[in-house]
Every structure is written in C-alpha cells, then in structure tokens.
Amino acid sequence: MKTPAPHRTALAAALALLAAPAFAADKFTFDAGHTYIGFEIDHLGFSQTLGEFTGYDGTLTLDRANLANSSIDVTINTASIDTDQPDFDEHLRSADFFNVAAHPTMTFRSTKVETVDDDTLRVSGDFTMLGQTHPVVLDVELNKIAMHPFRPTIEVAGFSATTTLDRTRWGMDKYAPAVGTEVTIRIETEFNREVPKR
C-alpha cells in the first residue's frame, strides 16, 4: 500500500469528522452539469473514436464511516449516445450496436466496494447491456467530499472512475475485430445531497 500523501491524510481526517451516526448512510444524486460518462474505442487502427452518454440517472448511497458499505445504482439512456457525428450516432443506436428500440437503457449496480487506500476504491458490480448482465470492476478515485463553497445547503461527493470492457461479451460484435472489441470507459462525476440548514 502506498504511503498516504498529506492531502490524502487530510481527506481521511475529514471523512472521520463527518462520520457521525446521523450521516452513516446518506443518499446522493447525480449533478448532471458536472458529470461525464465517456468511452473510447479503436477505429480500424487509424484512431480512437470518442463519445459519451448524456442521459443518465442514479443514486449513490455513501457510508462515510465505512466506505465498503456504500453502493451505487446507475441507469444510462442508450439513445443519448453522442460522438459529435449525427449519422454515426444513428448507426450506433441501431440493432448493429446498442439496439435502443429493444434496449433503451443499460444499468450498473454495485455488488461490492473495496477500499484500496485513503482515496482509492475498487467498485465491483453487474453491468447490463443488450439484455445481458456481466460483472465489471471500476477503479475509482474519491476526489473530495465537502460542502459546496457557493451553495451552502449542498454537500458534494466527487469521483473519477475508469474501467475497460470487451463489448463482444454482451453480444455487441458488429465489425469485430476490425473495430476494437476493447472499450475504455472514463467517468468524471459529482453527486449532490441537500443538507438541511441548522
């Protein structure tokens, strides 16, 4: 285990201060204005195609006294895929890829949260796409949990997460392997919760 840097020690101390019984398991929701759910996939060896999903919803249950007891449940609107290429996006929505008519959503539901160090987690969960469910593990950095500096009744939990998955495992095998089978996922997100004024 790496030696915690000073900012990590400070974060751990802040979490300990916040770990009062009244806050043992708080529910947070996505801040859509500060969330990015993106992907990267090889295009015929020439370049990496980048895109994102702009429609999603979900809940984070955060047990700051014991992060391993936390959980997350996310639903993504598959029709919200956006690569900045409208014609390509329509193809991705077709039965060749995401088949949004039959499968309008994909979901991730955590099954296990492991603490690696003061600000690093491994979040295991079930990812459902195209009607198939398989396990996925996210490498997650806990960036910060604090009250919003400009919104005094909002607490924010910020995370960065990455994972890599093989799209063919979920039956999405069109043009494989010419178009890459390995998809890199990157998530930057903030979750908010309302804190009553005291």
N, C-alpha and C positions, 0 to 999 in steps of 0.2 A: 504494500500500500504506500502511495506516495505521501511525503510529509506535507500536511496542510499548509498552504500559503497563508500569510496574515489575513487576507480578505476572506479566506475560507473559514479560518478560525472565528473571525468576526461574524460571519454568516451563521455558523453553528451556534454561537452565543446568542445571536438574535432569535434564532429558532427556539432555543431553550427558553428565552424570556417569554416568547409568545405561546409556549406550550402549556398554558393554563388549562384546567379541565373544561372550562366553558368553550374552549376553542379546539377540543380534542379532534373533532372531525367536521370540518367546515366544507360547504359546497360552494364551488366557484363555477362560473360560466365563461365561455369564450368572449374575449374582446375582439370582435371581428375586424376592427380597424387596426389591430396590431397583431394579426395572425397571418401566417403564410404556410400553406401546405403545398409543397412543390415536389417535382420529380425530375429526374434526368435519365435519359436512355440513349444508347448508341444508335446512330442513324447510318447504317451501311458502312461503318468505319470511317465516314467522312467527317462527322461532327457529333456533338451531343445535342439531342433535342431536349429543350427545357419547357416545362409547363407547370401549371398549378391548378388547384381546385379552389374555387371562390365561394362555394356554398357548403356550409357545414354547421353542425350543432353538436353540443356535447356538454358533459358535466365532469368536473374534477372534484373528487372527494378527497380532501387533504387532511391527513392526521399528522400534524407537525410534531407531536410528541413521539411518534413512531412512523416515519415515512413509509415503512414496509406495509403499513395498514391502509395506505392511500390507494385510490383506484381512479380509473378514467374510462369514460364511455363516449365514443365519438361516432357520429353518423355523417357521411360525406355524400353530397348530391353529385352523382356521376355526370349529369348533364352540365355541371358547372365547370367542366374541364376547359382550360384556356391556354393555348400555346401562342397566341397572337397571330394565328393563321386560321381564319374562319372556315375555309374549306377543309383543312386538315382536322379541325375540331369536330366538324360534322362527321368525318370518316371515323374519328375515334369514338364518337357516340353510337356508331352503327354496330351491327351484330359481329363485325370483324374484330371489334375490340371490347368496349365497355357495355355494349348492348343495353343502352339506357332504357329502351322501351320495356324490356323484360326485367331489368335490374337497376332501378332508379337510384339505389343507394348502395354504398359499401360501409361497413362498420368495423370499428376496432373496440374491443372490450378487454380491458386488462384482466389478467388472472394472477399476476404476481409482480410485486415491486421489491427490488433488491437494492440496498444501499451499498454503493461501491466505496465512496468516501464522502466527505462533508458536502460536496455539491455535485456528485455524480450518481446516477441511478441506472439500473437496468430494468426496463418495464416489459414484461412478457404479456402477451395477450393473443386473443383469437381475432384474426382478420378475415372478414367475409367479403368476397368479391365474386361476381358472376355465379352466385348461389353456392359457392364452395367456401369452406372455412378451414384455415390452416394457421398454425402458430407463427407469430412474428415477435422479434425482440427489438425494442427500441433502446438505443443508447441516449440517455437524457442528461443534460446539464441543467441543474437548478441554478438559474441566474440570480434571482432575487425574490424575496417575499417582503413586502413593505407596504405601508400606506402610500397612496398616490400623492405626490407632492402638490398637485394642483386640484385634487378632488378629495377633500378631507374625509368623506364618508366611504371611500372606495379603497379596499385592500387589493393589491395586485400580486399575483404569483407568475413569474416569468420563466419560461423554459426554452431550451434549444434541444432538438432531437433529430437523430438520424437512424436509418436502417437501410438494408439492401434486401430486395426480394427477387425471386425468379417468377416472372409473370406466367410462365407456362404451367406452373404448379396449380394455378387457378383456372387453367384451361384457355388462357389467352395466348395462343400460339401462332397467330397470323404473322406471316413473313419471318418467323424464327428459323434459323438463327441470323439471317441477313440483317434484320432489325434486332437489336440486342434483346436478350431474354432477361438480363440483369437490370433491375431498375433501382436507382438510388433515390431514396426519399429524404427530404430535408424539411423540418418543421421549426418555425420560429413562432412562438405563441405567448400571449398573455391571457391570464384568466382573472376575472374580477369577482368580488363579492361586496355586497353592501354591508357596511358596519354601522349599526345604529349609533346616533350621537349620544354621548354620555352627559 
